[in-house]
C-alpha cells in the first residue's frame, strides 16, 4: 500500500515465492478503491487521446483539382 511493487516486497520479506507474499498482503478497502479510480482515469485519458475513425486521413480536393 506504500507504493512498493509486490515483487520487491517478496524479496525484502525473504519469501521464496510470490504466493506467500500475496497470502500475507491484504489491501485496505480505501487502497483498493484508489487503485481502481487511478486505473479508470488512465483508461479515460487513453480513450480520449485516440481517434475513433479507422479511415485514413485524405486531403479534400477542391473542384479545381488542387489539394487544400
PyMOL Python script that loads the backbone (N, CA, C, O; Angstrom):
from pymol import cmd

cmd.read_pdbstr("""\
ATOM      1  N   UNK A   1       0.826  -1.195   0.000  1.00  0.00           N
ATOM      2  CA  UNK A   1       0.000   0.000   0.000  1.00  0.00           C
ATOM      3  C   UNK A   1       0.867   1.254   0.000  1.00  0.00           C
ATOM      4  O   UNK A   1       0.368   2.355  -0.236  1.00  0.00           O
ATOM      5  N   UNK A   2       2.141   1.096   0.259  1.00  0.00           N
ATOM      6  CA  UNK A   2       3.046   2.244   0.294  1.00  0.00           C
ATOM      7  C   UNK A   2       3.639   2.537  -1.077  1.00  0.00           C
ATOM      8  O   UNK A   2       4.515   3.392  -1.200  1.00  0.00           O
ATOM      9  N   UNK A   3       3.170   1.836  -2.113  1.00  0.00           N
ATOM     10  CA  UNK A   3       3.649   2.103  -3.463  1.00  0.00           C
ATOM     11  C   UNK A   3       4.811   1.232  -3.894  1.00  0.00           C
ATOM     12  O   UNK A   3       5.408   1.477  -4.943  1.00  0.00           O
ATOM     13  N   UNK A   4       5.145   0.221  -3.107  1.00  0.00           N
ATOM     14  CA  UNK A   4       6.234  -0.692  -3.459  1.00  0.00           C
ATOM     15  C   UNK A   4       5.624  -1.896  -4.168  1.00  0.00           C
ATOM     16  O   UNK A   4       4.626  -2.451  -3.709  1.00  0.00           O
ATOM     17  N   UNK A   5       6.222  -2.298  -5.283  1.00  0.00           N
ATOM     18  CA  UNK A   5       5.657  -3.419  -6.037  1.00  0.00           C
ATOM     19  C   UNK A   5       5.799  -4.724  -5.255  1.00  0.00           C
ATOM     20  O   UNK A   5       6.698  -4.880  -4.430  1.00  0.00           O
ATOM     21  N   UNK A   6       4.893  -5.650  -5.536  1.00  0.00           N
ATOM     22  CA  UNK A   6       4.794  -6.901  -4.774  1.00  0.00           C
ATOM     23  C   UNK A   6       6.053  -7.756  -4.899  1.00  0.00           C
ATOM     24  O   UNK A   6       6.410  -8.466  -3.958  1.00  0.00           O
ATOM     25  N   UNK A   7       6.718  -7.700  -6.026  1.00  0.00           N
ATOM     26  CA  UNK A   7       7.952  -8.484  -6.229  1.00  0.00           C
ATOM     27  C   UNK A   7       9.061  -7.995  -5.299  1.00  0.00           C
ATOM     28  O   UNK A   7       9.812  -8.799  -4.746  1.00  0.00           O
ATOM     29  N   UNK A   8       9.163  -6.691  -5.128  1.00  0.00           N
ATOM     30  CA  UNK A   8      10.162  -6.128  -4.212  1.00  0.00           C
ATOM     31  C   UNK A   8       9.834  -6.514  -2.778  1.00  0.00           C
ATOM     32  O   UNK A   8      10.734  -6.859  -2.013  1.00  0.00           O
ATOM     33  N   UNK A   9       8.569  -6.461  -2.404  1.00  0.00           N
ATOM     34  CA  UNK A   9       8.151  -6.865  -1.059  1.00  0.00           C
ATOM     35  C   UNK A   9       8.521  -8.325  -0.825  1.00  0.00           C
ATOM     36  O   UNK A   9       8.982  -8.688   0.257  1.00  0.00           O
ATOM     37  N   UNK A  10       8.318  -9.159  -1.840  1.00  0.00           N
ATOM     38  CA  UNK A  10       8.678 -10.580  -1.733  1.00  0.00           C
ATOM     39  C   UNK A  10      10.147 -10.736  -1.366  1.00  0.00           C
ATOM     40  O   UNK A  10      10.489 -11.479  -0.445  1.00  0.00           O
ATOM     41  N   UNK A  11      10.996 -10.046  -2.076  1.00  0.00           N
ATOM     42  CA  UNK A  11      12.430 -10.155  -1.810  1.00  0.00           C
ATOM     43  C   UNK A  11      12.794  -9.611  -0.437  1.00  0.00           C
ATOM     44  O   UNK A  11      13.598 -10.212   0.275  1.00  0.00           O
ATOM     45  N   UNK A  12      12.214  -8.489  -0.065  1.00  0.00           N
ATOM     46  CA  UNK A  12      12.503  -7.904   1.242  1.00  0.00           C
ATOM     47  C   UNK A  12      12.060  -8.808   2.393  1.00  0.00           C
ATOM     48  O   UNK A  12      12.718  -8.866   3.432  1.00  0.00           O
ATOM     49  N   UNK A  13      10.952  -9.505   2.202  1.00  0.00           N
ATOM     50  CA  UNK A  13      10.433 -10.397   3.241  1.00  0.00           C
ATOM     51  C   UNK A  13      11.141 -11.750   3.245  1.00  0.00           C
ATOM     52  O   UNK A  13      11.009 -12.521   4.196  1.00  0.00           O
ATOM     53  N   UNK A  14      11.886 -12.036   2.190  1.00  0.00           N
ATOM     54  CA  UNK A  14      12.609 -13.295   2.122  1.00  0.00           C
ATOM     55  C   UNK A  14      11.739 -14.470   1.720  1.00  0.00           C
ATOM     56  O   UNK A  14      12.106 -15.620   1.960  1.00  0.00           O
ATOM     57  N   UNK A  15      10.592 -14.201   1.112  1.00  0.00           N
ATOM     58  CA  UNK A  15       9.715 -15.277   0.656  1.00  0.00           C
ATOM     59  C   UNK A  15      10.291 -15.919  -0.601  1.00  0.00           C
ATOM     60  O   UNK A  15      10.788 -15.226  -1.489  1.00  0.00           O
ATOM     61  N   UNK A  16      10.221 -17.239  -0.669  1.00  0.00           N
ATOM     62  CA  UNK A  16      10.738 -17.955  -1.838  1.00  0.00           C
ATOM     63  C   UNK A  16       9.854 -17.747  -3.056  1.00  0.00           C
ATOM     64  O   UNK A  16      10.348 -17.705  -4.182  1.00  0.00           O
ATOM     65  N   UNK A  17       8.561 -17.618  -2.840  1.00  0.00           N
ATOM     66  CA  UNK A  17       7.632 -17.460  -3.956  1.00  0.00           C
ATOM     67  C   UNK A  17       6.670 -16.305  -3.710  1.00  0.00           C
ATOM     68  O   UNK A  17       6.447 -15.890  -2.573  1.00  0.00           O
ATOM     69  N   UNK A  18       6.112 -15.803  -4.795  1.00  0.00           N
ATOM     70  CA  UNK A  18       5.187 -14.671  -4.723  1.00  0.00           C
ATOM     71  C   UNK A  18       3.884 -15.063  -4.019  1.00  0.00           C
ATOM     72  O   UNK A  18       3.197 -14.210  -3.456  1.00  0.00           O
ATOM     73  N   UNK A  19       3.546 -16.361  -4.053  1.00  0.00           N
ATOM     74  CA  UNK A  19       2.312 -16.836  -3.427  1.00  0.00           C
ATOM     75  C   UNK A  19       2.283 -16.524  -1.931  1.00  0.00           C
ATOM     76  O   UNK A  19       1.252 -16.106  -1.404  1.00  0.00           O
ATOM     77  N   UNK A  20       3.389 -16.724  -1.261  1.00  0.00           N
ATOM     78  CA  UNK A  20       3.459 -16.449   0.173  1.00  0.00           C
ATOM     79  C   UNK A  20       3.276 -14.948   0.435  1.00  0.00           C
ATOM     80  O   UNK A  20       2.586 -14.566   1.381  1.00  0.00           O
ATOM     81  N   UNK A  21       3.877 -14.115  -0.381  1.00  0.00           N
ATOM     82  CA  UNK A  21       3.750 -12.668  -0.204  1.00  0.00           C
ATOM     83  C   UNK A  21       2.308 -12.237  -0.404  1.00  0.00           C
ATOM     84  O   UNK A  21       1.784 -11.430   0.364  1.00  0.00           O
ATOM     85  N   UNK A  22       1.669 -12.770  -1.430  1.00  0.00           N
ATOM     86  CA  UNK A  22       0.273 -12.423  -1.702  1.00  0.00           C
ATOM     87  C   UNK A  22      -0.612 -12.889  -0.553  1.00  0.00           C
ATOM     88  O   UNK A  22      -1.550 -12.189  -0.174  1.00  0.00           O
ATOM     89  N   UNK A  23      -0.330 -14.045  -0.003  1.00  0.00           N
ATOM     90  CA  UNK A  23      -1.127 -14.582   1.100  1.00  0.00           C
ATOM     91  C   UNK A  23      -1.131 -13.622   2.295  1.00  0.00           C
ATOM     92  O   UNK A  23      -2.153 -13.464   2.962  1.00  0.00           O
ATOM     93  N   UNK A  24       0.003 -12.988   2.564  1.00  0.00           N
ATOM     94  CA  UNK A  24       0.112 -12.127   3.737  1.00  0.00           C
ATOM     95  C   UNK A  24      -0.095 -10.647   3.455  1.00  0.00           C
ATOM     96  O   UNK A  24      -0.088  -9.837   4.383  1.00  0.00           O
ATOM     97  N   UNK A  25      -0.275 -10.288   2.218  1.00  0.00           N
ATOM     98  CA  UNK A  25      -0.511  -8.876   1.905  1.00  0.00           C
ATOM     99  C   UNK A  25      -1.999  -8.669   1.672  1.00  0.00           C
ATOM    100  O   UNK A  25      -2.590  -9.265   0.772  1.00  0.00           O
ATOM    101  N   UNK A  26      -2.581  -7.834   2.479  1.00  0.00           N
ATOM    102  CA  UNK A  26      -4.004  -7.541   2.387  1.00  0.00           C
ATOM    103  C   UNK A  26      -4.164  -6.050   2.185  1.00  0.00           C
ATOM    104  O   UNK A  26      -3.613  -5.251   2.943  1.00  0.00           O
ATOM    105  N   UNK A  27      -4.910  -5.676   1.173  1.00  0.00           N
ATOM    106  CA  UNK A  27      -5.122  -4.265   0.890  1.00  0.00           C
ATOM    107  C   UNK A  27      -6.327  -3.753   1.658  1.00  0.00           C
ATOM    108  O   UNK A  27      -7.345  -4.434   1.779  1.00  0.00           O
ATOM    109  N   UNK A  28      -6.192  -2.551   2.171  1.00  0.00           N
ATOM    110  CA  UNK A  28      -7.326  -1.898   2.814  1.00  0.00           C
ATOM    111  C   UNK A  28      -8.324  -1.501   1.730  1.00  0.00           C
ATOM    112  O   UNK A  28      -7.917  -1.180   0.613  1.00  0.00           O
ATOM    113  N   UNK A  29      -9.627  -1.517   2.037  1.00  0.00           N
ATOM    114  CA  UNK A  29     -10.633  -1.147   1.033  1.00  0.00           C
ATOM    115  C   UNK A  29     -10.380   0.222   0.393  1.00  0.00           C
ATOM    116  O   UNK A  29     -10.603   0.388  -0.807  1.00  0.00           O
ATOM    117  N   UNK A  30      -9.924   1.193   1.167  1.00  0.00           N
ATOM    118  CA  UNK A  30      -9.627   2.522   0.609  1.00  0.00           C
ATOM    119  C   UNK A  30      -8.531   2.434  -0.442  1.00  0.00           C
ATOM    120  O   UNK A  30      -8.594   3.105  -1.472  1.00  0.00           O
ATOM    121  N   UNK A  31      -7.531   1.610  -0.180  1.00  0.00           N
ATOM    122  CA  UNK A  31      -6.411   1.466  -1.110  1.00  0.00           C
ATOM    123  C   UNK A  31      -6.882   0.814  -2.410  1.00  0.00           C
ATOM    124  O   UNK A  31      -6.477   1.225  -3.498  1.00  0.00           O
ATOM    125  N   UNK A  32      -7.732  -0.196  -2.294  1.00  0.00           N
ATOM    126  CA  UNK A  32      -8.275  -0.868  -3.471  1.00  0.00           C
ATOM    127  C   UNK A  32      -9.105   0.098  -4.308  1.00  0.00           C
ATOM    128  O   UNK A  32      -8.974   0.134  -5.532  1.00  0.00           O
ATOM    129  N   UNK A  33      -9.956   0.877  -3.654  1.00  0.00           N
ATOM    130  CA  UNK A  33     -10.783   1.858  -4.347  1.00  0.00           C
ATOM    131  C   UNK A  33      -9.921   2.892  -5.065  1.00  0.00           C
ATOM    132  O   UNK A  33     -10.204   3.251  -6.208  1.00  0.00           O
ATOM    133  N   UNK A  34      -8.875   3.371  -4.401  1.00  0.00           N
ATOM    134  CA  UNK A  34      -7.981   4.358  -5.017  1.00  0.00           C
ATOM    135  C   UNK A  34      -7.301   3.776  -6.257  1.00  0.00           C
ATOM    136  O   UNK A  34      -7.127   4.479  -7.253  1.00  0.00           O
ATOM    137  N   UNK A  35      -6.919   2.509  -6.203  1.00  0.00           N
ATOM    138  CA  UNK A  35      -6.274   1.869  -7.352  1.00  0.00           C
ATOM    139  C   UNK A  35      -7.247   1.769  -8.523  1.00  0.00           C
ATOM    140  O   UNK A  35      -6.867   2.024  -9.665  1.00  0.00           O
ATOM    141  N   UNK A  36      -8.485   1.405  -8.252  1.00  0.00           N
ATOM    142  CA  UNK A  36      -9.497   1.313  -9.305  1.00  0.00           C
ATOM    143  C   UNK A  36      -9.747   2.687  -9.916  1.00  0.00           C
ATOM    144  O   UNK A  36      -9.884   2.804 -11.134  1.00  0.00           O
ATOM    145  N   UNK A  37      -9.806   3.717  -9.096  1.00  0.00           N
ATOM    146  CA  UNK A  37     -10.017   5.068  -9.614  1.00  0.00           C
ATOM    147  C   UNK A  37      -8.862   5.513 -10.503  1.00  0.00           C
ATOM    148  O   UNK A  37      -9.088   6.126 -11.545  1.00  0.00           O
ATOM    149  N   UNK A  38      -7.618   5.210 -10.102  1.00  0.00           N
ATOM    150  CA  UNK A  38      -6.456   5.564 -10.925  1.00  0.00           C
ATOM    151  C   UNK A  38      -6.502   4.842 -12.265  1.00  0.00           C
ATOM    152  O   UNK A  38      -6.224   5.437 -13.306  1.00  0.00           O
ATOM    153  N   UNK A  39      -6.854   3.560 -12.238  1.00  0.00           N
ATOM    154  CA  UNK A  39      -6.947   2.803 -13.488  1.00  0.00           C
ATOM    155  C   UNK A  39      -8.059   3.350 -14.373  1.00  0.00           C
ATOM    156  O   UNK A  39      -7.887   3.443 -15.589  1.00  0.00           O
ATOM    157  N   UNK A  40      -9.184   3.708 -13.792  1.00  0.00           N
ATOM    158  CA  UNK A  40     -10.301   4.278 -14.567  1.00  0.00           C
ATOM    159  C   UNK A  40      -9.889   5.580 -15.229  1.00  0.00           C
ATOM    160  O   UNK A  40     -10.190   5.814 -16.400  1.00  0.00           O
ATOM    161  N   UNK A  41      -9.202   6.423 -14.479  1.00  0.00           N
ATOM    162  CA  UNK A  41      -8.738   7.701 -15.035  1.00  0.00           C
ATOM    163  C   UNK A  41      -7.760   7.469 -16.183  1.00  0.00           C
ATOM    164  O   UNK A  41      -7.808   8.170 -17.193  1.00  0.00           O
ATOM    165  N   UNK A  42      -6.877   6.489 -16.029  1.00  0.00           N
ATOM    166  CA  UNK A  42      -5.902   6.195 -17.080  1.00  0.00           C
ATOM    167  C   UNK A  42      -6.606   5.705 -18.335  1.00  0.00           C
ATOM    168  O   UNK A  42      -6.224   6.075 -19.445  1.00  0.00           O
ATOM    169  N   UNK A  43      -7.621   4.883 -18.170  1.00  0.00           N
ATOM    170  CA  UNK A  43      -8.377   4.383 -19.321  1.00  0.00           C
ATOM    171  C   UNK A  43      -9.096   5.527 -20.008  1.00  0.00           C
ATOM    172  O   UNK A  43      -9.103   5.606 -21.236  1.00  0.00           O
ATOM    173  N   UNK A  44      -9.703   6.414 -19.232  1.00  0.00           N
ATOM    174  CA  UNK A  44     -10.423   7.552 -19.805  1.00  0.00           C
ATOM    175  C   UNK A  44      -9.471   8.473 -20.569  1.00  0.00           C
ATOM    176  O   UNK A  44      -9.815   8.956 -21.648  1.00  0.00           O
ATOM    177  N   UNK A  45      -8.282   8.718 -20.024  1.00  0.00           N
ATOM    178  CA  UNK A  45      -7.299   9.566 -20.703  1.00  0.00           C
ATOM    179  C   UNK A  45      -6.863   8.922 -22.015  1.00  0.00           C
ATOM    180  O   UNK A  45      -6.735   9.605 -23.030  1.00  0.00           O
ATOM    181  N   UNK A  46      -6.639   7.630 -21.997  1.00  0.00           N
ATOM    182  CA  UNK A  46      -6.210   6.912 -23.191  1.00  0.00           C
ATOM    183  C   UNK A  46      -7.299   6.936 -24.243  1.00  0.00           C
ATOM    184  O   UNK A  46      -7.013   7.136 -25.424  1.00  0.00           O
ATOM    185  N   UNK A  47      -8.546   6.734 -23.835  1.00  0.00           N
ATOM    186  CA  UNK A  47      -9.630   6.678 -24.814  1.00  0.00           C
ATOM    187  C   UNK A  47      -9.905   8.036 -25.439  1.00  0.00           C
ATOM    188  O   UNK A  47     -10.379   8.090 -26.574  1.00  0.00           O
ATOM    189  N   UNK A  48      -9.629   9.131 -24.748  1.00  0.00           N
ATOM    190  CA  UNK A  48      -9.859  10.452 -25.332  1.00  0.00           C
ATOM    191  C   UNK A  48      -8.695  10.890 -26.202  1.00  0.00           C
ATOM    192  O   UNK A  48      -8.832  11.825 -26.992  1.00  0.00           O
ATOM    193  N   UNK A  49      -7.563  10.237 -26.071  1.00  0.00           N
ATOM    194  CA  UNK A  49      -6.396  10.592 -26.880  1.00  0.00           C
ATOM    195  C   UNK A  49      -6.363   9.854 -28.212  1.00  0.00           C
ATOM    196  O   UNK A  49      -5.551  10.187 -29.075  1.00  0.00           O
ATOM    197  N   UNK A  50      -7.223   8.866 -28.397  1.00  0.00           N
ATOM    198  CA  UNK A  50      -7.188   8.077 -29.619  1.00  0.00           C
ATOM    199  C   UNK A  50      -8.278   8.516 -30.578  1.00  0.00           C
ATOM    200  O   UNK A  50      -9.291   9.087 -30.174  1.00  0.00           O
ATOM    201  N   UNK A  51      -8.055   8.239 -31.854  1.00  0.00           N
ATOM    202  CA  UNK A  51      -9.044   8.561 -32.880  1.00  0.00           C
ATOM    203  C   UNK A  51     -10.119   7.490 -32.875  1.00  0.00           C
ATOM    204  O   UNK A  51      -9.847   6.323 -32.597  1.00  0.00           O
ATOM    205  N   UNK A  52     -11.326   7.892 -33.183  1.00  0.00           N
ATOM    206  CA  UNK A  52     -12.410   6.922 -33.233  1.00  0.00           C
ATOM    207  C   UNK A  52     -12.595   6.359 -34.632  1.00  0.00           C
ATOM    208  O   UNK A  52     -13.200   5.300 -34.795  1.00  0.00           O
ATOM    209  N   UNK A  53     -12.088   7.043 -35.637  1.00  0.00           N
ATOM    210  CA  UNK A  53     -12.255   6.587 -37.008  1.00  0.00           C
ATOM    211  C   UNK A  53     -11.060   5.749 -37.423  1.00  0.00           C
ATOM    212  O   UNK A  53      -9.918   6.050 -37.074  1.00  0.00           O
ATOM    213  N   UNK A  54     -11.337   4.698 -38.170  1.00  0.00           N
ATOM    214  CA  UNK A  54     -10.251   3.876 -38.696  1.00  0.00           C
ATOM    215  C   UNK A  54      -9.927   4.247 -40.135  1.00  0.00           C
ATOM    216  O   UNK A  54      -9.026   3.673 -40.747  1.00  0.00           O
ATOM    217  N   UNK A  55     -10.672   5.217 -40.672  1.00  0.00           N
ATOM    218  CA  UNK A  55     -10.437   5.662 -42.045  1.00  0.00           C
ATOM    219  C   UNK A  55      -9.180   6.525 -42.092  1.00  0.00           C
ATOM    220  O   UNK A  55      -8.970   7.343 -41.197  1.00  0.00           O
ATOM    221  N   UNK A  56      -8.332   6.361 -43.125  1.00  0.00           N
ATOM    222  CA  UNK A  56      -7.140   7.205 -43.253  1.00  0.00           C
ATOM    223  C   UNK A  56      -7.549   8.639 -43.573  1.00  0.00           C
ATOM    224  O   UNK A  56      -8.562   8.894 -44.225  1.00  0.00           O
ATOM    225  N   UNK A  57      -6.723   9.561 -43.091  1.00  0.00           N
ATOM    226  CA  UNK A  57      -6.995  10.963 -43.390  1.00  0.00           C
ATOM    227  C   UNK A  57      -6.591  11.256 -44.827  1.00  0.00           C
ATOM    228  O   UNK A  57      -5.448  11.014 -45.215  1.00  0.00           O
ATOM    229  N   UNK A  58      -7.527  11.775 -45.620  1.00  0.00           N
ATOM    230  CA  UNK A  58      -7.286  12.077 -47.025  1.00  0.00           C
ATOM    231  C   UNK A  58      -7.593  13.552 -47.239  1.00  0.00           C
ATOM    232  O   UNK A  58      -8.660  14.025 -46.847  1.00  0.00           O
ATOM    233  N   UNK A  59      -6.670  14.287 -47.858  1.00  0.00           N
ATOM    234  CA  UNK A  59      -6.939  15.704 -48.121  1.00  0.00           C
ATOM    235  C   UNK A  59      -8.141  15.867 -49.048  1.00  0.00           C
ATOM    236  O   UNK A  59      -8.350  15.063 -49.956  1.00  0.00           O
ATOM    237  N   UNK A  60      -8.913  16.899 -48.812  1.00  0.00           N
ATOM    238  CA  UNK A  60     -10.082  17.183 -49.649  1.00  0.00           C
ATOM    239  C   UNK A  60      -9.634  17.970 -50.871  1.00  0.00           C
ATOM    240  O   UNK A  60      -8.897  18.948 -50.749  1.00  0.00           O
ATOM    241  N   UNK A  61     -10.078  17.547 -52.046  1.00  0.00           N
ATOM    242  CA  UNK A  61      -9.731  18.255 -53.279  1.00  0.00           C
ATOM    243  C   UNK A  61     -10.817  19.253 -53.617  1.00  0.00           C
ATOM    244  O   UNK A  61     -12.006  18.959 -53.501  1.00  0.00           O
ATOM    245  N   UNK A  62     -10.403  20.425 -54.031  1.00  0.00           N
ATOM    246  CA  UNK A  62     -11.357  21.417 -54.489  1.00  0.00           C
ATOM    247  C   UNK A  62     -11.774  21.079 -55.923  1.00  0.00           C
ATOM    248  O   UNK A  62     -11.191  20.193 -56.546  1.00  0.00           O
ATOM    249  N   UNK A  63     -12.760  21.768 -56.434  1.00  0.00           N
ATOM    250  CA  UNK A  63     -13.233  21.500 -57.793  1.00  0.00           C
ATOM    251  C   UNK A  63     -12.143  21.747 -58.831  1.00  0.00           C
ATOM    252  O   UNK A  63     -12.209  21.211 -59.937  1.00  0.00           O
ATOM    253  N   UNK A  64     -11.151  22.547 -58.490  1.00  0.00           N
ATOM    254  CA  UNK A  64     -10.067  22.827 -59.421  1.00  0.00           C
ATOM    255  C   UNK A  64      -9.078  21.690 -59.523  1.00  0.00           C
ATOM    256  O   UNK A  64      -8.244  21.663 -60.429  1.00  0.00           O
ATOM    257  N   UNK A  65      -9.168  20.724 -58.574  1.00  0.00           N
ATOM    258  CA  UNK A  65      -8.239  19.592 -58.595  1.00  0.00           C
ATOM    259  C   UNK A  65      -7.017  19.807 -57.721  1.00  0.00           C
ATOM    260  O   UNK A  65      -6.194  18.903 -57.581  1.00  0.00           O
ATOM    261  N   UNK A  66      -6.882  20.991 -57.129  1.00  0.00           N
ATOM    262  CA  UNK A  66      -5.751  21.258 -56.240  1.00  0.00           C
ATOM    263  C   UNK A  66      -6.070  20.821 -54.818  1.00  0.00           C
ATOM    264  O   UNK A  66      -7.218  20.890 -54.380  1.00  0.00           O
ATOM    265  N   UNK A  67      -5.056  20.375 -54.109  1.00  0.00           N
ATOM    266  CA  UNK A  67      -5.256  19.960 -52.716  1.00  0.00           C
ATOM    267  C   UNK A  67      -5.244  21.185 -51.817  1.00  0.00           C
ATOM    268  O   UNK A  67      -4.523  22.148 -52.074  1.00  0.00           O
ATOM    269  N   UNK A  68      -6.029  21.142 -50.788  1.00  0.00           N
ATOM    270  CA  UNK A  68      -6.058  22.217 -49.785  1.00  0.00           C
ATOM    271  C   UNK A  68      -4.978  22.009 -48.787  1.00  0.00           C
ATOM    272  O   UNK A  68      -4.833  22.806 -47.860  1.00  0.00           O
TER     273      UNK A  68
END
""", "prot")
cmd.dss("prot")
cmd.show_as("cartoon", "prot")
cmd.util.cbc("prot")
cmd.orient("prot")
